[in-house]
Amino acid sequence: MLKYFCLLMSSILFLFGPYVYANADIAAGKTKSAVCGACHGTDGNGIEALPMQPRLAGQHAEYSEKQLHDFKSASRKNAIMAPMAAALSDADITNIAAYYASLKGTTGTSSPKYAETGAKIYRAGDAGTGLAACMACHGPTGKGNPAAKYPNLSGQFAEYTAAQLKAFKSESRTNDPNKIMQSIASRMTNEEIMAVADYIEGLH
């Protein structure tokens, strides 16, 4: 049922097309995001030594904007991001989100250890446990859906993705619309989480 909900929402929102960031100032976003490079890399592609901090380059502006607002309002809790977001105006958030969306993302690699299990979960889910396929919302190459605010997952650090899935599973992260990710993660074992997260890092 959840799989069909994701597909329906993606289809409906696709008809409206992505939000237009006509008022975004990418140059201002670049300037304002200078401090972000310490954790997310100067080109937004993350820092290999800090895989718990996400790659932001190529992320949909709609998704990044929502996350920054959620950090600011504390509907998504993070000790590092809360004070960073608190200092941002609405215009700053729009500009930063648009800037990262304008950057080209890179792709990591997947481990052969998790290839089969990760691919199965991502592409087919598990009918036995009611686990929806990840690609129902995030697409076959992990590019997501900007209008629906489903993030681009392609190439994301496995450690970061796994941490977020575990946070949804434990309900320590609850800012997903309609509890979609909480419902999905609750059906996953930790081994399945690691497998799909590893698979996603090499997805493109």
Contacts in CASP RR format, 6 or more apart in sequence:
PFRMAT RR
TARGET T0000
AUTHOR 0000-0000-0000
METHOD contacts of the structure
MODEL  1
MLKYFCLLMSSILFLFGPYVYANADIAAGKTKSAVCGACHGTDGNGIEAL
PMQPRLAGQHAEYSEKQLHDFKSASRKNAIMAPMAAALSDADITNIAAYY
ASLKGTTGTSSPKYAETGAKIYRAGDAGTGLAACMACHGPTGKGNPAAKY
PNLSGQFAEYTAAQLKAFKSESRTNDPNKIMQSIASRMTNEEIMAVADYI
EGLH
2 130 0 8 1.000
2 132 0 8 1.000
2 180 0 8 1.000
2 183 0 8 1.000
2 184 0 8 1.000
3 132 0 8 1.000
3 133 0 8 1.000
3 136 0 8 1.000
5 178 0 8 1.000
5 180 0 8 1.000
6 132 0 8 1.000
6 136 0 8 1.000
6 137 0 8 1.000
6 150 0 8 1.000
6 180 0 8 1.000
7 136 0 8 1.000
7 137 0 8 1.000
9 137 0 8 1.000
9 148 0 8 1.000
10 136 0 8 1.000
10 137 0 8 1.000
10 145 0 8 1.000
10 148 0 8 1.000
10 150 0 8 1.000
13 145 0 8 1.000
13 147 0 8 1.000
13 148 0 8 1.000
14 145 0 8 1.000
14 147 0 8 1.000
14 148 0 8 1.000
16 147 0 8 1.000
17 147 0 8 1.000
18 60 0 8 1.000
18 62 0 8 1.000
18 146 0 8 1.000
18 147 0 8 1.000
19 61 0 8 1.000
19 62 0 8 1.000
19 146 0 8 1.000
19 147 0 8 1.000
21 61 0 8 1.000
21 94 0 8 1.000
21 97 0 8 1.000
21 98 0 8 1.000
21 101 0 8 1.000
23 94 0 8 1.000
24 61 0 8 1.000
24 94 0 8 1.000
24 95 0 8 1.000
24 97 0 8 1.000
24 98 0 8 1.000
25 91 0 8 1.000
25 95 0 8 1.000
25 98 0 8 1.000
26 95 0 8 1.000
26 98 0 8 1.000
26 99 0 8 1.000
26 102 0 8 1.000
28 91 0 8 1.000
28 92 0 8 1.000
28 95 0 8 1.000
29 92 0 8 1.000
29 95 0 8 1.000
29 96 0 8 1.000
29 98 0 8 1.000
29 99 0 8 1.000
30 99 0 8 1.000
32 88 0 8 1.000
32 92 0 8 1.000
32 95 0 8 1.000
32 96 0 8 1.000
33 96 0 8 1.000
33 99 0 8 1.000
33 100 0 8 1.000
35 84 0 8 1.000
36 44 0 8 1.000
36 56 0 8 1.000
36 84 0 8 1.000
36 96 0 8 1.000
37 44 0 8 1.000
39 46 0 8 1.000
39 47 0 8 1.000
39 50 0 8 1.000
39 53 0 8 1.000
39 80 0 8 1.000
40 46 0 8 1.000
40 47 0 8 1.000
40 53 0 8 1.000
40 54 0 8 1.000
40 55 0 8 1.000
40 56 0 8 1.000
41 47 0 8 1.000
43 57 0 8 1.000
43 103 0 8 1.000
44 55 0 8 1.000
44 56 0 8 1.000
44 57 0 8 1.000
44 100 0 8 1.000
44 103 0 8 1.000
44 105 0 8 1.000
45 55 0 8 1.000
45 57 0 8 1.000
45 103 0 8 1.000
45 105 0 8 1.000
45 106 0 8 1.000
46 53 0 8 1.000
46 54 0 8 1.000
46 55 0 8 1.000
46 56 0 8 1.000
46 57 0 8 1.000
46 157 0 8 1.000
47 53 0 8 1.000
51 157 0 8 1.000
51 158 0 8 1.000
51 159 0 8 1.000
51 160 0 8 1.000
52 157 0 8 1.000
52 159 0 8 1.000
52 160 0 8 1.000
52 163 0 8 1.000
53 157 0 8 1.000
53 160 0 8 1.000
54 156 0 8 1.000
54 157 0 8 1.000
54 160 0 8 1.000
55 105 0 8 1.000
55 106 0 8 1.000
55 155 0 8 1.000
55 156 0 8 1.000
55 157 0 8 1.000
55 160 0 8 1.000
56 64 0 8 1.000
56 100 0 8 1.000
56 103 0 8 1.000
57 100 0 8 1.000
57 103 0 8 1.000
57 104 0 8 1.000
57 105 0 8 1.000
57 106 0 8 1.000
58 100 0 8 1.000
58 101 0 8 1.000
58 102 0 8 1.000
58 103 0 8 1.000
58 104 0 8 1.000
58 105 0 8 1.000
58 152 0 8 1.000
59 100 0 8 1.000
59 101 0 8 1.000
59 151 0 8 1.000
59 152 0 8 1.000
60 101 0 8 1.000
60 144 0 8 1.000
60 146 0 8 1.000
60 149 0 8 1.000
60 151 0 8 1.000
60 152 0 8 1.000
61 94 0 8 1.000
61 97 0 8 1.000
61 98 0 8 1.000
61 100 0 8 1.000
61 101 0 8 1.000
61 146 0 8 1.000
62 97 0 8 1.000
62 146 0 8 1.000
62 147 0 8 1.000
62 149 0 8 1.000
63 146 0 8 1.000
63 149 0 8 1.000
63 150 0 8 1.000
63 151 0 8 1.000
63 152 0 8 1.000
64 96 0 8 1.000
64 97 0 8 1.000
64 100 0 8 1.000
64 101 0 8 1.000
65 93 0 8 1.000
65 94 0 8 1.000
65 97 0 8 1.000
66 149 0 8 1.000
67 76 0 8 1.000
67 175 0 8 1.000
68 81 0 8 1.000
68 85 0 8 1.000
68 88 0 8 1.000
68 93 0 8 1.000
68 96 0 8 1.000
68 97 0 8 1.000
69 85 0 8 1.000
69 93 0 8 1.000
70 76 0 8 1.000
70 175 0 8 1.000
71 78 0 8 1.000
71 81 0 8 1.000
71 82 0 8 1.000
71 84 0 8 1.000
71 85 0 8 1.000
72 82 0 8 1.000
72 85 0 8 1.000
72 86 0 8 1.000
72 88 0 8 1.000
72 93 0 8 1.000
74 82 0 8 1.000
75 174 0 8 1.000
75 175 0 8 1.000
76 173 0 8 1.000
76 175 0 8 1.000
77 172 0 8 1.000
77 173 0 8 1.000
85 93 0 8 1.000
88 96 0 8 1.000
105 155 0 8 1.000
106 155 0 8 1.000
107 154 0 8 1.000
107 155 0 8 1.000
107 201 0 8 1.000
107 202 0 8 1.000
107 203 0 8 1.000
107 204 0 8 1.000
108 155 0 8 1.000
108 201 0 8 1.000
108 202 0 8 1.000
109 201 0 8 1.000
109 202 0 8 1.000
110 198 0 8 1.000
110 199 0 8 1.000
110 200 0 8 1.000
110 201 0 8 1.000
110 202 0 8 1.000
110 203 0 8 1.000
111 198 0 8 1.000
113 198 0 8 1.000
114 194 0 8 1.000
114 195 0 8 1.000
114 196 0 8 1.000
114 198 0 8 1.000
114 199 0 8 1.000
115 199 0 8 1.000
117 191 0 8 1.000
117 192 0 8 1.000
117 195 0 8 1.000
117 196 0 8 1.000
117 199 0 8 1.000
118 192 0 8 1.000
118 195 0 8 1.000
118 196 0 8 1.000
118 198 0 8 1.000
118 199 0 8 1.000
119 199 0 8 1.000
120 126 0 8 1.000
121 131 0 8 1.000
121 133 0 8 1.000
121 134 0 8 1.000
121 188 0 8 1.000
121 192 0 8 1.000
121 195 0 8 1.000
121 196 0 8 1.000
121 199 0 8 1.000
122 133 0 8 1.000
122 134 0 8 1.000
122 135 0 8 1.000
122 196 0 8 1.000
122 199 0 8 1.000
122 200 0 8 1.000
122 203 0 8 1.000
123 133 0 8 1.000
123 134 0 8 1.000
123 135 0 8 1.000
123 140 0 8 1.000
124 133 0 8 1.000
125 131 0 8 1.000
125 132 0 8 1.000
125 133 0 8 1.000
125 134 0 8 1.000
126 187 0 8 1.000
126 192 0 8 1.000
129 187 0 8 1.000
130 187 0 8 1.000
131 184 0 8 1.000
131 187 0 8 1.000
131 188 0 8 1.000
131 192 0 8 1.000
132 184 0 8 1.000
134 142 0 8 1.000
134 153 0 8 1.000
134 184 0 8 1.000
134 196 0 8 1.000
134 200 0 8 1.000
135 142 0 8 1.000
137 144 0 8 1.000
137 145 0 8 1.000
137 148 0 8 1.000
137 150 0 8 1.000
137 180 0 8 1.000
138 144 0 8 1.000
138 145 0 8 1.000
138 150 0 8 1.000
138 151 0 8 1.000
138 152 0 8 1.000
138 153 0 8 1.000
139 145 0 8 1.000
141 154 0 8 1.000
141 203 0 8 1.000
141 204 0 8 1.000
142 152 0 8 1.000
142 153 0 8 1.000
142 154 0 8 1.000
142 200 0 8 1.000
142 203 0 8 1.000
143 152 0 8 1.000
143 154 0 8 1.000
144 150 0 8 1.000
144 151 0 8 1.000
144 152 0 8 1.000
144 153 0 8 1.000
149 177 0 8 1.000
153 161 0 8 1.000
153 200 0 8 1.000
153 203 0 8 1.000
154 200 0 8 1.000
154 202 0 8 1.000
154 203 0 8 1.000
154 204 0 8 1.000
155 200 0 8 1.000
155 201 0 8 1.000
155 202 0 8 1.000
155 203 0 8 1.000
155 204 0 8 1.000
156 200 0 8 1.000
156 201 0 8 1.000
157 201 0 8 1.000
158 194 0 8 1.000
158 197 0 8 1.000
158 198 0 8 1.000
158 200 0 8 1.000
158 201 0 8 1.000
159 197 0 8 1.000
161 196 0 8 1.000
161 197 0 8 1.000
161 200 0 8 1.000
161 201 0 8 1.000
162 193 0 8 1.000
162 194 0 8 1.000
162 197 0 8 1.000
164 173 0 8 1.000
164 181 0 8 1.000
165 181 0 8 1.000
165 185 0 8 1.000
165 188 0 8 1.000
165 193 0 8 1.000
165 196 0 8 1.000
165 197 0 8 1.000
166 185 0 8 1.000
166 190 0 8 1.000
166 193 0 8 1.000
167 173 0 8 1.000
168 174 0 8 1.000
168 176 0 8 1.000
168 181 0 8 1.000
168 182 0 8 1.000
168 184 0 8 1.000
168 185 0 8 1.000
168 186 0 8 1.000
169 182 0 8 1.000
169 185 0 8 1.000
169 186 0 8 1.000
169 188 0 8 1.000
169 193 0 8 1.000
171 182 0 8 1.000
173 181 0 8 1.000
174 182 0 8 1.000
176 182 0 8 1.000
185 193 0 8 1.000
188 196 0 8 1.000
END
